[in-house]
């Protein structure tokens, strides 16, 4: 069994253990959040920044949930020795566990990868008005991925580069590795 197939099976096992939310309610609630941000900020780059910031806060917490649920479900998480392994873990297990969909990994290099989403639960029922044609409606994902990877000591930059709401065939999130962070609690917690 390949790592990708194993990760998909593990992702499905984790997904079955998660409490489920109604997809339509989830999409409509997210739409209300984006609508409120549009009202509050009006400037599209500011909206992108706020969505990414909210996503980052979520991503930081998702790692703890992911690890706890994996342990409870008896799912063995293999160590991620390479960035490709990390990408597979995020795409096949993380997205499946929290959203019920899997992402494909593409364009893998030593310094980055892309996540391709055929299905986007956030954009159900969404049509962008002409004045918001440049809005990266699902930019929340970029923050979630950045926050989650930061928790495992990978500083990344994420960009939503393709979006089905803009006429693209798929949704693509480009992830670029900026730095591998030092492990540890930092100077504030060292013994004197």
N, C-alpha and C positions, 0 to 999 in steps of 0.2 A: 504494500500500500504506500503510495507516494505521500510526501509531507502535506501537499495541498489537499489530497483526499482525506487524510487523517485529520487535518485541521477543519475541513468541512464537516466531517462526522462529529468531531468534538464540539464545533460551533452549534450543530443541531442539538446535541445532547444538552448543552448549556441553555439553548433557547427553550427547550421543553421544560426546564426547571424554573424559568422566569415567569412572574405574573404577567399576563397579557393585557394590553390596553387596546381598545377599539381603534383601528387604523384611521377611520374617518374622524373620530373625535380628536385623535392625536394630530392629524393634518389640519383640522379646523382650529385647534388651539394654537398650533404653531403659526398659522395664518393670522390669527388675532394678535399674536406677539409681534410679528413682522409689521402688521398694520399700525400697531401702536408705536413702533420704532419709527416708521415712516412719518407719522404725525409729529413725533417728538423731535426728530432730527432733520427732516426734509432733505439734507445733503446726503447723496448716495454713498460717498466714501465713509461718512460718519455712521451710516446704517450698517455698512459692511463691518466696520470696526466694532460696533456694539454687538452684532451677531457673533463675531469671532470671539469677543470677550466673554459673552454668555456661554458659548460653546467650550471655551477654555476651562471655565469653572466646572462645567459638567464633566469634561474629559479627565480632569484631575481626580474627580470622585469615582469615575467609571472604573479605573484601574483597581481600586480596592474592592469594588463590587465584583468585578471580573474574577479576581483572584479568590475571593471568598466563595463565590458560587461554583467556581471550578473545583475547589477543594470539597465542597459539600456534594457535588455531583460525582466525585471520584474521577474527574477528568485530569489526566496527566498532562501538564504543560511542559513541552520540551523547551530547553534553553534556546534562546535566539542568538546564535553565534554570528549571524550575518544580517545585514539590513533586509535582505530578501526574506529571511525567516520572520523577522519582525513584521514586514509587510503582509505576509501570509497570515500571521496571527491576527493582525488588525482586520484584514479583509474577510477572512473565513470564519473567525471566531467572534471577534468584537462586534462587527456589524450584524452578524447573525444573532448573537445573544441579545443585543439591545434593540435592534430594529426588525429582526425577522427576515432580513435580506442579506445576501452575501455580495461582496464586491470582488472583482477580478483584479489581479495585480499585473501591471504592465510597465514597460519602459524602466526596468530595474537596472540601476548602476550602483557603484560603490557609494554614491552620494545622494541617491534619491530613488523614487519610484512613483508610479501613479496608481491610484485606486479608481477603478471604473465601476460605476453603479448603473446597472440596467434599469433597476427600479429605484425610485426615490420616494419613500413614504412621506417626506415633508411636502412634496409638491403636488399631492393629490388635490384636485379641485382648484388648482392655481392657474391663473392667466395673468400675465403682467400687463398692466396698462402701458400705452406707448411712452408716456413720460418717465416710466420706470424700466424701460427696456434694458438698461445697463445694470439693474439691480441683481446682485448675486444672492438670490432668494435663499438658497441653502448654504450660505456661508458659515452657518453654525457648525457644519461638519468639520470645517477647517480648524476651528477652535477646539472641537472635541478631540480630533486627532492630535493636534499640537499639545493639548493639556495631558492627554493620556501618555504620549511618548515622553513628555517632560518628566512624568512620574517614574519612568524607567531609564532616566538619565540620557535621553536623546533630545537635544534642542533642534527643532525642525521649523521650517517655514512652510506653510500650506497655502495653496492657491487653488481656487475653484476655476478651472480653465475651460471646461465644457459643461454646458447645461442644456438639458432637453427643453427647458422653458425658453431658451434662446434659439431653438431650432436644431441643436446638435443631436446626433443619434444616441448619444450616451452622456452620462454625467461623469466628469473626470476631475479628480482632486490630485494635484501635483504636490508631492511631499519632497522637500529638499533637506537633507541633513546638514545642519550648520556646525554642530559641535557635539561630541560625546562628553557629557558632564561628568565631573568627578563624583564618585560615590561617597556618601558619608553625610553626617549631620551638619557639617560646616564648623566654622571657628566659634560660633556662639555656644556650641555644646561640648567643646573640648574641656577635658579636666585641666585644672591649673597645676 
